[in-house]
Amino acid sequence: MKYVVIFKAKIKQFDEHYAQTAQLMREKALTEFHCQHFEALCENDQEIALSYWNQLEDIQAWHAEAEHIAAQQLGKTQWYAHFSVEVCEIQRRYSSDRMK
């Protein structure tokens, strides 16, 4: 994996529609847009999501996908008070034997 997209948000309100949409978007990124791995954590009113990719072109295609754009609009208007996105190149990666 060469790239990580870091999504950080302050949560305004989550509902059942958010949970369904988030699951659908994760599955779509992983199965249709070559996302290699996805993980997210929520604590209090903060969310951090990390998605890992091999190519910038896949990230760009995912960003421009119609259902993803619609989900982004809902995030802006309903679910998040604020968010930020960073696209970073991974320079080095390592882990202990127990963690993969």
Biotite code that builds the C-alpha atoms (Angstrom):
import biotite.structure as struc

atoms = struc.array([
    struc.Atom([0.000, 0.000, 0.000], chain_id="A", res_id=1, res_name="MET", atom_name="CA", element="C"),
    struc.Atom([1.422, 3.311, -1.041], chain_id="A", res_id=2, res_name="LYS", atom_name="CA", element="C"),
    struc.Atom([-1.197, 5.854, 0.073], chain_id="A", res_id=3, res_name="TYR", atom_name="CA", element="C"),
    struc.Atom([-3.473, 6.503, 3.018], chain_id="A", res_id=4, res_name="VAL", atom_name="CA", element="C"),
    struc.Atom([-6.482, 8.802, 3.033], chain_id="A", res_id=5, res_name="VAL", atom_name="CA", element="C"),
    struc.Atom([-7.097, 10.226, 6.502], chain_id="A", res_id=6, res_name="ILE", atom_name="CA", element="C"),
    struc.Atom([-10.648, 11.427, 7.105], chain_id="A", res_id=7, res_name="PHE", atom_name="CA", element="C"),
    struc.Atom([-11.302, 13.301, 10.362], chain_id="A", res_id=8, res_name="LYS", atom_name="CA", element="C"),
    struc.Atom([-14.676, 14.644, 11.400], chain_id="A", res_id=9, res_name="ALA", atom_name="CA", element="C"),
    struc.Atom([-16.537, 16.233, 14.250], chain_id="A", res_id=10, res_name="LYS", atom_name="CA", element="C"),
    struc.Atom([-19.873, 14.452, 14.425], chain_id="A", res_id=11, res_name="ILE", atom_name="CA", element="C"),
    struc.Atom([-23.025, 16.554, 14.413], chain_id="A", res_id=12, res_name="LYS", atom_name="CA", element="C"),
    struc.Atom([-25.519, 13.691, 14.308], chain_id="A", res_id=13, res_name="GLN", atom_name="CA", element="C"),
    struc.Atom([-25.468, 10.046, 13.253], chain_id="A", res_id=14, res_name="PHE", atom_name="CA", element="C"),
    struc.Atom([-28.590, 8.091, 12.430], chain_id="A", res_id=15, res_name="ASP", atom_name="CA", element="C"),
    struc.Atom([-29.513, 4.738, 10.907], chain_id="A", res_id=16, res_name="GLU", atom_name="CA", element="C"),
    struc.Atom([-29.173, 6.181, 7.401], chain_id="A", res_id=17, res_name="HIS", atom_name="CA", element="C"),
    struc.Atom([-25.585, 7.162, 8.225], chain_id="A", res_id=18, res_name="TYR", atom_name="CA", element="C"),
    struc.Atom([-24.739, 3.611, 9.366], chain_id="A", res_id=19, res_name="ALA", atom_name="CA", element="C"),
    struc.Atom([-26.207, 2.095, 6.198], chain_id="A", res_id=20, res_name="GLN", atom_name="CA", element="C"),
    struc.Atom([-24.517, 4.633, 3.938], chain_id="A", res_id=21, res_name="THR", atom_name="CA", element="C"),
    struc.Atom([-21.130, 4.258, 5.638], chain_id="A", res_id=22, res_name="ALA", atom_name="CA", element="C"),
    struc.Atom([-21.255, 0.465, 5.270], chain_id="A", res_id=23, res_name="GLN", atom_name="CA", element="C"),
    struc.Atom([-22.247, 0.726, 1.607], chain_id="A", res_id=24, res_name="LEU", atom_name="CA", element="C"),
    struc.Atom([-19.466, 3.231, 0.885], chain_id="A", res_id=25, res_name="MET", atom_name="CA", element="C"),
    struc.Atom([-16.836, 1.041, 2.599], chain_id="A", res_id=26, res_name="ARG", atom_name="CA", element="C"),
    struc.Atom([-17.902, -2.032, 0.637], chain_id="A", res_id=27, res_name="GLU", atom_name="CA", element="C"),
    struc.Atom([-17.970, -0.100, -2.635], chain_id="A", res_id=28, res_name="LYS", atom_name="CA", element="C"),
    struc.Atom([-14.493, 1.397, -2.075], chain_id="A", res_id=29, res_name="ALA", atom_name="CA", element="C"),
    struc.Atom([-13.072, -2.042, -1.242], chain_id="A", res_id=30, res_name="LEU", atom_name="CA", element="C"),
    struc.Atom([-14.763, -4.006, -4.030], chain_id="A", res_id=31, res_name="THR", atom_name="CA", element="C"),
    struc.Atom([-15.050, -1.545, -6.914], chain_id="A", res_id=32, res_name="GLU", atom_name="CA", element="C"),
    struc.Atom([-12.283, 1.027, -6.424], chain_id="A", res_id=33, res_name="PHE", atom_name="CA", element="C"),
    struc.Atom([-9.333, -1.092, -5.287], chain_id="A", res_id=34, res_name="HIS", atom_name="CA", element="C"),
    struc.Atom([-9.182, 0.217, -1.715], chain_id="A", res_id=35, res_name="CYS", atom_name="CA", element="C"),
    struc.Atom([-6.844, -2.226, 0.058], chain_id="A", res_id=36, res_name="GLN", atom_name="CA", element="C"),
    struc.Atom([-7.953, -1.744, 3.667], chain_id="A", res_id=37, res_name="HIS", atom_name="CA", element="C"),
    struc.Atom([-10.343, 0.457, 5.620], chain_id="A", res_id=38, res_name="PHE", atom_name="CA", element="C"),
    struc.Atom([-10.629, 1.168, 9.332], chain_id="A", res_id=39, res_name="GLU", atom_name="CA", element="C"),
    struc.Atom([-12.580, 3.747, 11.344], chain_id="A", res_id=40, res_name="ALA", atom_name="CA", element="C"),
    struc.Atom([-12.853, 4.773, 14.975], chain_id="A", res_id=41, res_name="LEU", atom_name="CA", element="C"),
    struc.Atom([-15.390, 6.987, 16.726], chain_id="A", res_id=42, res_name="CYS", atom_name="CA", element="C"),
    struc.Atom([-14.931, 8.443, 20.180], chain_id="A", res_id=43, res_name="GLU", atom_name="CA", element="C"),
    struc.Atom([-17.277, 10.978, 21.738], chain_id="A", res_id=44, res_name="ASN", atom_name="CA", element="C"),
    struc.Atom([-18.000, 13.369, 18.859], chain_id="A", res_id=45, res_name="ASP", atom_name="CA", element="C"),
    struc.Atom([-14.897, 12.578, 16.794], chain_id="A", res_id=46, res_name="GLN", atom_name="CA", element="C"),
    struc.Atom([-14.474, 10.141, 13.897], chain_id="A", res_id=47, res_name="GLU", atom_name="CA", element="C"),
    struc.Atom([-11.237, 9.111, 12.201], chain_id="A", res_id=48, res_name="ILE", atom_name="CA", element="C"),
    struc.Atom([-11.243, 6.844, 9.155], chain_id="A", res_id=49, res_name="ALA", atom_name="CA", element="C"),
    struc.Atom([-8.184, 5.517, 7.343], chain_id="A", res_id=50, res_name="LEU", atom_name="CA", element="C"),
    struc.Atom([-8.329, 3.996, 3.878], chain_id="A", res_id=51, res_name="SER", atom_name="CA", element="C"),
    struc.Atom([-5.291, 2.485, 2.188], chain_id="A", res_id=52, res_name="TYR", atom_name="CA", element="C"),
    struc.Atom([-4.684, 2.530, -1.559], chain_id="A", res_id=53, res_name="TRP", atom_name="CA", element="C"),
    struc.Atom([-2.038, 1.495, -4.093], chain_id="A", res_id=54, res_name="ASN", atom_name="CA", element="C"),
    struc.Atom([-2.675, 4.218, -6.687], chain_id="A", res_id=55, res_name="GLN", atom_name="CA", element="C"),
    struc.Atom([-3.663, 7.886, -6.642], chain_id="A", res_id=56, res_name="LEU", atom_name="CA", element="C"),
    struc.Atom([-5.870, 7.257, -9.683], chain_id="A", res_id=57, res_name="GLU", atom_name="CA", element="C"),
    struc.Atom([-8.045, 4.909, -7.615], chain_id="A", res_id=58, res_name="ASP", atom_name="CA", element="C"),
    struc.Atom([-8.421, 7.560, -4.896], chain_id="A", res_id=59, res_name="ILE", atom_name="CA", element="C"),
    struc.Atom([-9.375, 10.160, -7.512], chain_id="A", res_id=60, res_name="GLN", atom_name="CA", element="C"),
    struc.Atom([-11.908, 7.816, -9.136], chain_id="A", res_id=61, res_name="ALA", atom_name="CA", element="C"),
    struc.Atom([-13.424, 7.067, -5.726], chain_id="A", res_id=62, res_name="TRP", atom_name="CA", element="C"),
    struc.Atom([-13.650, 10.771, -4.891], chain_id="A", res_id=63, res_name="HIS", atom_name="CA", element="C"),
    struc.Atom([-15.530, 11.434, -8.161], chain_id="A", res_id=64, res_name="ALA", atom_name="CA", element="C"),
    struc.Atom([-17.950, 8.472, -7.926], chain_id="A", res_id=65, res_name="GLU", atom_name="CA", element="C"),
    struc.Atom([-21.629, 9.560, -7.995], chain_id="A", res_id=66, res_name="ALA", atom_name="CA", element="C"),
    struc.Atom([-22.886, 7.669, -4.902], chain_id="A", res_id=67, res_name="GLU", atom_name="CA", element="C"),
    struc.Atom([-19.822, 8.775, -2.953], chain_id="A", res_id=68, res_name="HIS", atom_name="CA", element="C"),
    struc.Atom([-20.490, 12.401, -3.935], chain_id="A", res_id=69, res_name="ILE", atom_name="CA", element="C"),
    struc.Atom([-24.092, 12.049, -2.728], chain_id="A", res_id=70, res_name="ALA", atom_name="CA", element="C"),
    struc.Atom([-22.853, 10.587, 0.581], chain_id="A", res_id=71, res_name="ALA", atom_name="CA", element="C"),
    struc.Atom([-20.369, 13.457, 0.915], chain_id="A", res_id=72, res_name="GLN", atom_name="CA", element="C"),
    struc.Atom([-23.224, 15.954, 0.517], chain_id="A", res_id=73, res_name="GLN", atom_name="CA", element="C"),
    struc.Atom([-25.218, 14.237, 3.263], chain_id="A", res_id=74, res_name="LEU", atom_name="CA", element="C"),
    struc.Atom([-22.129, 14.325, 5.452], chain_id="A", res_id=75, res_name="GLY", atom_name="CA", element="C"),
    struc.Atom([-21.783, 18.072, 4.909], chain_id="A", res_id=76, res_name="LYS", atom_name="CA", element="C"),
    struc.Atom([-25.447, 18.867, 5.535], chain_id="A", res_id=77, res_name="THR", atom_name="CA", element="C"),
    struc.Atom([-26.531, 16.296, 8.134], chain_id="A", res_id=78, res_name="GLN", atom_name="CA", element="C"),
    struc.Atom([-23.847, 14.180, 9.799], chain_id="A", res_id=79, res_name="TRP", atom_name="CA", element="C"),
    struc.Atom([-20.718, 16.283, 10.319], chain_id="A", res_id=80, res_name="TYR", atom_name="CA", element="C"),
    struc.Atom([-20.140, 19.655, 11.950], chain_id="A", res_id=81, res_name="ALA", atom_name="CA", element="C"),
    struc.Atom([-16.679, 19.751, 10.369], chain_id="A", res_id=82, res_name="HIS", atom_name="CA", element="C"),
    struc.Atom([-14.399, 17.381, 8.472], chain_id="A", res_id=83, res_name="PHE", atom_name="CA", element="C"),
    struc.Atom([-10.990, 17.245, 6.841], chain_id="A", res_id=84, res_name="SER", atom_name="CA", element="C"),
    struc.Atom([-9.322, 14.894, 4.372], chain_id="A", res_id=85, res_name="VAL", atom_name="CA", element="C"),
    struc.Atom([-5.612, 14.288, 3.902], chain_id="A", res_id=86, res_name="GLU", atom_name="CA", element="C"),
    struc.Atom([-4.066, 12.118, 1.180], chain_id="A", res_id=87, res_name="VAL", atom_name="CA", element="C"),
    struc.Atom([-0.622, 10.941, 2.261], chain_id="A", res_id=88, res_name="CYS", atom_name="CA", element="C"),
    struc.Atom([2.089, 8.844, 0.689], chain_id="A", res_id=89, res_name="GLU", atom_name="CA", element="C"),
    struc.Atom([3.327, 6.070, 2.960], chain_id="A", res_id=90, res_name="ILE", atom_name="CA", element="C"),
    struc.Atom([7.111, 6.236, 3.172], chain_id="A", res_id=91, res_name="GLN", atom_name="CA", element="C"),
    struc.Atom([7.628, 3.256, 5.428], chain_id="A", res_id=92, res_name="ARG", atom_name="CA", element="C"),
    struc.Atom([5.466, 0.673, 7.164], chain_id="A", res_id=93, res_name="ARG", atom_name="CA", element="C"),
    struc.Atom([6.285, -1.878, 9.832], chain_id="A", res_id=94, res_name="TYR", atom_name="CA", element="C"),
    struc.Atom([4.583, -3.695, 12.707], chain_id="A", res_id=95, res_name="SER", atom_name="CA", element="C"),
    struc.Atom([5.193, -6.199, 15.449], chain_id="A", res_id=96, res_name="SER", atom_name="CA", element="C"),
    struc.Atom([4.642, -9.901, 14.745], chain_id="A", res_id=97, res_name="ASP", atom_name="CA", element="C"),
    struc.Atom([1.357, -9.837, 16.658], chain_id="A", res_id=98, res_name="ARG", atom_name="CA", element="C"),
    struc.Atom([-0.257, -7.020, 14.737], chain_id="A", res_id=99, res_name="MET", atom_name="CA", element="C"),
    struc.Atom([-1.070, -7.146, 11.037], chain_id="A", res_id=100, res_name="LYS", atom_name="CA", element="C"),
])
